[in-house]
Amino acid sequence: MEQTRSNDPTTTYKEVKIGRTTYRVTSVFLGEKDLGKTLEQLAIRKAMADIQTGTLCPAV
């Protein structure tokens, strides 16, 4: 499979007004991401955080 990369990244934003303040969050998509690898990294981070906080289920 051949990867191509565009010079112009896709950018989206969303604005939310809370009180008199408007917050704007901008997302930039730069290319294809391996979803499996991303999910693996998130699972590892979650497991490490659980170990550090002691929220893992105790062994029975």
C-alpha positions in Angstrom: 0.0 0.0 0.0 1.4 3.4 -1.0 1.1 6.3 1.4 0.6 9.8 0.1 0.8 12.9 2.2 -0.9 16.1 1.4 0.9 19.5 1.9 -2.3 21.0 3.3 -3.4 19.3 6.6 -7.1 19.0 7.3 -8.1 21.4 10.1 -11.3 21.6 12.0 -12.4 23.6 15.0 -15.3 23.9 17.5 -16.2 26.9 19.5 -18.0 26.7 22.9 -19.2 29.8 24.8 -19.2 29.5 28.6 -20.3 32.7 30.3 -18.6 35.6 28.5 -15.7 33.5 27.4 -15.5 31.7 24.0 -13.2 28.6 23.9 -12.0 27.4 20.5 -10.5 23.9 20.1 -8.6 23.2 16.8 -7.8 19.7 15.6 -5.3 19.1 12.8 -5.2 15.8 10.9 -1.7 15.3 9.4 -2.1 11.9 7.9 -3.0 8.2 8.4 -2.5 6.8 11.9 -2.2 3.1 12.7 -5.3 2.6 14.9 -4.1 -0.7 16.4 -0.8 0.8 17.5 -2.6 3.8 19.1 -5.1 1.6 21.0 -2.2 -0.5 22.3 -0.4 2.6 23.5 -3.5 3.8 25.3 -4.1 0.4 26.9 -0.5 0.4 28.2 -0.8 4.0 29.6 -4.1 3.0 31.3 -2.5 -0.1 32.9 0.5 1.9 34.1 -1.7 4.6 35.6 -3.8 1.9 37.3 -0.7 0.3 38.8 0.6 3.6 40.1 -2.7 4.6 41.7 -3.4 1.1 43.0 -6.8 0.8 41.2 -6.1 -2.6 39.7 -8.5 -5.3 40.8 -6.8 -7.4 43.6 -5.9 -11.0 42.8 -8.5 -13.5 44.1 
